[in-house]
Amino acid sequence: MRRFLGIRNQYKHSSIPDLMQPWYVYILECYDESLYTGITNDIDKRMQTHKAGKGSKYVRAKGFRELLH
C-alpha cells in the first residue's frame, strides 16, 4: 500500500489534469475532395498547424479546404 501511495503522489503535480481535457475528432476536406480525420485536444492549435503545412503528411501533401466537423 505504501508503494501505491508513493506512485500516486508522484503524479500529483504532473500533467494528469491535461488528460482530462476534452478530445475532439475532426474531419477536414482536402483540395482533392478527399477527407481526413484527426484527433486533438486543442482544435485551434491543430488547425493552425495544418494551415502552416506542419500537420500530418497526408494533409501537408493534399492541403485542406475546410473543417467539416
C-alpha positions as CSV (number, residue, x, y, z in Angstrom):
1,M,0.0,0.0,0.0
2,R,2.8,2.4,0.8
3,R,4.3,1.9,-2.6
4,F,1.0,2.6,-4.3
5,L,0.6,5.9,-2.4
6,G,4.2,6.9,-3.5
7,I,3.2,6.3,-7.1
8,R,0.1,8.3,-6.7
9,N,1.9,11.2,-5.0
10,Q,4.4,11.1,-7.9
11,Y,1.7,12.1,-10.3
12,K,0.1,14.7,-8.0
13,H,1.8,17.6,-9.8
14,S,2.2,16.1,-13.2
15,S,0.1,16.6,-16.3
16,I,-2.7,14.2,-15.4
17,P,-5.2,17.1,-15.4
18,D,-4.2,17.6,-19.1
19,L,-5.5,14.1,-19.8
20,M,-8.9,15.1,-18.5
21,Q,-9.2,17.9,-21.2
22,P,-11.8,17.1,-23.8
23,W,-10.6,15.5,-27.0
24,Y,-12.0,16.3,-30.4
25,V,-12.3,14.2,-33.5
26,Y,-12.3,16.4,-36.6
27,I,-12.9,15.9,-40.3
28,L,-11.1,18.0,-43.0
29,E,-12.0,18.2,-46.6
30,C,-8.8,18.4,-48.7
31,Y,-8.4,20.2,-52.0
32,D,-8.7,16.9,-53.9
33,E,-12.1,16.4,-52.2
34,S,-10.7,13.6,-50.0
35,L,-11.5,13.5,-46.3
36,Y,-9.0,13.4,-43.4
37,T,-10.0,12.5,-39.9
38,G,-7.8,13.5,-36.9
39,I,-7.9,13.8,-33.2
40,T,-6.7,16.6,-30.9
41,N,-7.3,18.2,-27.5
42,D,-6.7,21.7,-29.0
43,I,-8.6,22.2,-32.2
44,D,-7.5,25.8,-32.8
45,K,-3.8,25.0,-32.4
46,R,-4.2,21.9,-34.7
47,M,-5.9,23.8,-37.4
48,Q,-3.1,26.4,-37.4
49,T,-0.6,23.5,-37.6
50,H,-2.4,22.1,-40.6
51,K,-2.6,25.6,-42.2
52,A,1.1,26.1,-41.7
53,G,1.8,22.8,-43.6
54,K,3.3,21.2,-40.5
55,G,0.4,18.8,-39.6
56,S,0.1,15.3,-40.9
57,K,1.9,14.1,-44.0
58,Y,-1.5,13.5,-45.7
59,V,-2.8,17.0,-45.2
60,R,0.6,18.5,-45.9
61,A,0.5,16.8,-49.3
62,K,-3.2,17.4,-50.1
63,G,-3.8,20.7,-48.4
64,F,-7.2,21.3,-46.8
65,R,-10.1,23.3,-47.9
66,E,-12.2,23.4,-44.8
67,L,-13.0,21.9,-41.4
68,L,-16.2,19.9,-41.9
69,H,-16.9,18.7,-38.4
